[in-house]
Amino acid sequence: MKLATLRTPDGTVAVRLDGGTATEITGVVDVGALLAQDGWRAQAAAADGATHPLDEIEPTAWAAVVPTPSKVVCVGLNYRTHILEMGREIPQHPTLFAKYPEALIGPYDTIELPEYASHAVDWEGELAVVIGRTARRLDPEQAAAAIAGYSVLNDVTMRDYQYRTPEWFQGKTFENSTPFGPVLVTGDEYGVDTELRTEVDGEVVQRSMTNDLVFTPAALVSYISHIVTLNPGDVIASGTPGGVGHVRKPPRYLSDGATLTTTIEGIGTISNPIRVES
């Protein structure tokens, strides 16, 4: 099943995608609100609200698939290729940091960068894991069952801010910087074994299989759930593969007017223009 959040003149609404049509899940404002309800799968499957042909929907009508999760937990150094390019050892435990929901934007929205933070902006294509039920102190098998599905996210990073201190948070959560979508694909329809690809102006800069993760989605959910309760709709950004701009020689960064595109086969593509405030 594919789910998404659609912007309409009356506000946002959760929709189910089938073939070439988006069907509204009546009375449910977004996918996060859907996941918070018991029996959300059956409710989505039974959706019979207004329908929208996909080829008639403007790209910017799609919102972040979960616009306001209670938590966005991010994982650093979780692809072997990225760990090696950063000159680090394979970790024994996940490296965690957080974003605030204000960082999230829709899958085709503009990434807005303040001029003062636009000088070392990097791409990090990621598989997003979305929680489907309350998760607290779960073992990996229980954690796997708590995953609603998967989506695409790019953890756009202000490297100069990130490395001002040993803590990464301040370079990771600038407002309107993190595209997320276009859909949530439920776990029964997506296996974590497809290609992730990031492009800048059509040039491939990252390419990896999602099963190169050191810590699997279930392992991440289990580990994080022993630290904090994960709620339905919460998001885990599972890490980025090798190919980031910061480690290139010379370094390469995103600039005003560029287009950042992130694709995970079996889920979809997000594509976002970069705009630097004048």
Wavefront OBJ file of the C-alpha trace (Angstrom):
o trace
v 0.000 0.000 0.000
v 1.177 3.529 -0.813
v 0.073 6.466 1.338
v 0.742 10.181 1.011
v -0.335 13.583 2.281
v -1.958 15.878 -0.266
v -2.436 19.639 -0.026
v -5.907 20.724 -1.148
v -7.720 24.093 -1.073
v -9.424 22.892 2.119
v -6.204 21.796 3.841
v -4.160 18.622 3.827
v -5.608 15.132 3.602
v -4.189 11.614 3.749
v -4.582 9.664 0.525
v -4.087 6.110 -0.704
v -2.435 5.722 -4.101
v -3.622 3.020 -6.484
v -2.419 2.953 -10.064
v -3.046 6.425 -11.397
v -5.371 7.687 -8.661
v -5.102 9.201 -5.184
v -8.133 8.460 -3.008
v -8.807 10.642 0.030
v -9.075 8.983 3.436
v -11.977 11.097 4.604
v -11.480 13.031 7.827
v -7.758 12.229 8.164
v -5.546 15.283 7.706
v -2.236 13.518 6.984
v -0.435 10.189 7.122
v 0.803 10.852 10.655
v -2.774 11.292 11.864
v -3.735 8.086 10.060
v -0.979 6.060 11.714
v -2.077 7.312 15.141
v -5.392 5.496 14.740
v -5.976 1.864 15.616
v -6.712 -0.154 12.515
v -5.100 2.368 10.189
v -4.361 -0.241 7.549
v -8.001 -1.255 7.263
v -9.090 2.367 7.277
v -6.709 3.218 4.446
v -7.713 0.128 2.457
v -11.378 1.097 2.765
v -10.858 4.737 1.735
v -13.631 5.927 -0.570
v -13.304 9.708 -0.478
v -12.717 12.108 -3.344
v -10.338 10.865 -6.015
v -7.589 12.743 -7.831
v -5.883 11.554 -11.045
v -2.170 11.552 -10.298
v -1.282 13.146 -13.621
v -3.435 16.155 -12.720
v -1.811 16.823 -9.330
v 0.810 19.568 -9.270
v 4.090 18.335 -7.748
v 4.066 20.980 -5.009
v 0.613 19.771 -3.905
v 2.355 16.862 -2.180
v 3.289 17.594 1.438
v 5.895 15.816 3.523
v 4.429 12.342 3.919
v 4.285 12.875 7.715
v 4.338 16.673 8.089
v 4.593 16.923 11.904
v 6.023 13.790 13.537
v 6.683 14.039 17.255
v 10.272 12.977 16.578
v 12.722 12.797 13.693
v 15.619 10.628 14.844
v 18.593 10.584 12.489
v 21.360 8.019 12.218
v 24.901 8.943 11.261
v 27.544 6.613 9.880
v 25.251 3.719 9.018
v 26.393 2.799 5.477
v 29.684 0.996 5.219
v 30.703 3.050 2.164
v 30.091 6.337 3.983
v 31.886 5.190 7.136
v 34.948 4.303 5.117
v 34.958 7.556 3.122
v 34.785 9.506 6.407
v 37.815 7.575 7.692
v 35.999 5.991 10.632
v 35.651 2.481 12.014
v 32.445 0.446 11.823
v 30.513 1.493 14.958
v 29.284 -0.879 17.632
v 26.219 1.258 18.340
v 24.166 3.663 16.215
v 25.207 7.315 16.123
v 22.044 9.335 16.792
v 21.007 12.961 16.477
v 17.679 14.691 15.912
v 15.806 17.099 13.683
v 12.778 19.195 14.517
v 9.654 18.852 12.349
v 10.144 22.433 11.098
v 13.007 21.121 8.972
v 10.671 18.920 6.914
v 9.306 20.000 3.527
v 7.381 18.303 0.757
v 8.973 16.021 -1.833
v 8.998 18.733 -4.524
v 9.227 21.879 -2.396
v 12.082 24.354 -2.588
v 14.952 23.896 -0.136
v 15.316 27.367 1.357
v 18.748 28.346 2.617
v 19.597 31.511 4.540
v 22.575 33.252 2.955
v 24.653 32.943 6.129
v 24.322 29.136 6.077
v 24.626 28.537 2.343
v 28.382 28.121 1.966
v 28.896 24.401 2.702
v 25.547 22.721 2.076
v 25.784 18.984 1.437
v 23.431 16.230 0.272
v 22.651 13.019 2.158
v 20.082 10.764 0.486
v 18.436 8.440 3.000
v 15.858 5.717 3.505
v 13.272 6.973 6.000
v 11.642 4.499 8.394
v 8.168 5.481 9.618
v 6.719 4.087 12.844
v 3.225 2.559 12.763
v 2.527 1.893 16.440
v 3.900 2.855 19.840
v 7.361 1.384 20.309
v 8.928 1.114 23.743
v 11.717 -1.300 24.727
v 11.108 -3.647 21.822
v 13.293 -6.516 20.704
v 14.209 -6.562 16.983
v 11.350 -8.877 16.019
v 8.812 -6.677 17.800
v 10.477 -3.597 16.319
v 10.086 -4.914 12.778
v 6.349 -5.249 13.376
v 6.199 -1.638 14.603
v 7.398 -0.235 11.265
v 4.551 1.146 9.159
v 6.702 1.562 6.072
v 9.398 3.460 4.266
v 9.913 6.716 2.421
v 12.652 8.901 0.904
v 14.410 11.738 2.746
v 17.430 13.924 2.104
v 19.276 15.037 5.223
v 20.542 18.278 3.704
v 23.387 19.400 5.961
v 25.084 22.738 6.622
v 28.594 21.376 7.123
v 30.079 24.612 8.449
v 27.464 24.713 11.211
v 27.715 20.964 11.809
v 31.416 21.117 12.571
v 31.395 24.246 14.712
v 31.204 21.897 17.700
v 31.532 18.125 18.281
v 27.706 17.885 18.296
v 26.100 17.730 14.814
v 22.588 18.974 15.615
v 22.987 22.612 14.603
v 24.007 21.720 11.059
v 21.146 19.289 10.589
v 17.872 20.974 11.465
v 17.672 24.278 9.586
v 14.056 25.065 8.790
v 12.684 24.098 5.363
v 15.784 22.084 4.519
v 14.759 18.409 4.585
v 12.578 17.025 1.765
v 10.553 13.947 2.709
v 8.218 11.792 0.588
v 6.685 11.363 -1.886
v 4.888 8.357 -0.378
v 5.028 5.870 2.434
v 5.253 2.323 1.106
v 4.121 -0.212 3.679
v 6.598 -2.828 4.787
v 4.735 -5.678 3.132
v 5.414 -4.044 -0.254
v 8.996 -2.846 0.189
v 12.081 -4.912 0.947
v 15.150 -3.023 2.138
v 17.277 -4.134 -0.812
v 16.871 -1.580 -3.614
v 19.040 1.146 -5.077
v 19.289 4.565 -3.446
v 20.495 7.282 -5.813
v 21.162 10.988 -5.302
v 21.653 13.408 -8.200
v 22.683 17.053 -8.416
v 21.527 18.697 -11.644
v 21.166 15.249 -13.192
v 24.634 13.997 -12.204
v 24.647 10.924 -9.966
v 26.592 11.710 -6.786
v 25.456 8.829 -4.554
v 24.521 5.280 -5.481
v 24.149 2.368 -3.079
v 21.875 -0.506 -2.143
v 19.777 0.128 0.938
v 20.829 -3.224 2.377
v 24.364 -1.835 2.907
v 23.128 -0.536 6.272
v 25.220 -1.514 9.293
v 22.140 -1.317 11.545
v 18.909 -2.511 9.928
v 15.618 -0.635 10.343
v 14.421 -3.159 12.930
v 17.694 -2.877 14.852
v 17.393 0.913 14.838
v 13.794 0.882 16.056
v 14.710 -1.566 18.805
v 17.743 0.432 19.928
v 16.001 3.811 19.895
v 12.924 2.401 21.656
v 15.127 1.567 24.645
v 16.027 5.260 24.903
v 12.732 6.979 24.116
v 9.205 5.960 23.206
v 8.602 6.109 19.458
v 5.096 7.195 18.510
v 3.070 6.410 15.382
v 4.275 8.676 12.593
v 7.728 9.202 14.074
v 10.529 9.109 11.528
v 13.978 7.525 11.582
v 16.377 8.763 8.914
v 18.532 5.656 8.604
v 21.793 7.191 7.332
v 23.438 8.058 4.023
v 25.774 6.097 1.742
v 29.111 7.244 0.368
v 29.386 10.066 -2.121
v 28.692 13.142 -0.017
v 30.184 16.403 -1.235
v 32.118 17.294 1.902
v 34.760 14.573 1.485
v 35.420 15.220 -2.208
v 38.701 16.795 -3.201
v 38.000 19.618 -3.561
v 34.750 19.605 -1.562
v 31.571 20.143 -3.538
v 28.425 21.758 -2.184
v 24.898 22.686 -3.232
v 24.427 26.178 -4.629
v 21.595 28.522 -5.512
v 19.638 27.280 -8.539
v 20.773 23.647 -8.295
v 18.274 20.770 -8.256
v 18.691 17.939 -5.757
v 16.998 14.645 -6.684
v 16.818 11.556 -4.492
v 15.404 8.208 -5.633
v 14.879 4.902 -3.883
v 13.689 2.207 -6.235
v 10.418 0.723 -5.093
v 9.447 3.887 -3.228
v 9.846 6.923 -5.460
v 11.670 10.140 -6.212
v 11.869 13.520 -4.534
v 13.265 16.487 -6.459
v 13.955 19.867 -4.921
v 15.312 23.158 -6.250
v 17.795 25.042 -4.064
v 17.153 28.695 -3.283
v 19.481 30.932 -1.298
v 17.899 33.989 0.280
v 19.090 37.205 -1.313
l 1 2 3 4 5 6 7 8 9 10 11 12 13 14 15 16 17 18 19 20 21 22 23 24 25 26 27 28 29 30 31 32 33 34 35 36 37 38 39 40 41 42 43 44 45 46 47 48 49 50 51 52 53 54 55 56 57 58 59 60 61 62 63 64 65 66 67 68 69 70 71 72 73 74 75 76 77 78 79 80 81 82 83 84 85 86 87 88 89 90 91 92 93 94 95 96 97 98 99 100 101 102 103 104 105 106 107 108 109 110 111 112 113 114 115 116 117 118 119 120 121 122 123 124 125 126 127 128 129 130 131 132 133 134 135 136 137 138 139 140 141 142 143 144 145 146 147 148 149 150 151 152 153 154 155 156 157 158 159 160 161 162 163 164 165 166 167 168 169 170 171 172 173 174 175 176 177 178 179 180 181 182 183 184 185 186 187 188 189 190 191 192 193 194 195 196 197 198 199 200 201 202 203 204 205 206 207 208 209 210 211 212 213 214 215 216 217 218 219 220 221 222 223 224 225 226 227 228 229 230 231 232 233 234 235 236 237 238 239 240 241 242 243 244 245 246 247 248 249 250 251 252 253 254 255 256 257 258 259 260 261 262 263 264 265 266 267 268 269 270 271 272 273 274 275 276 277 278
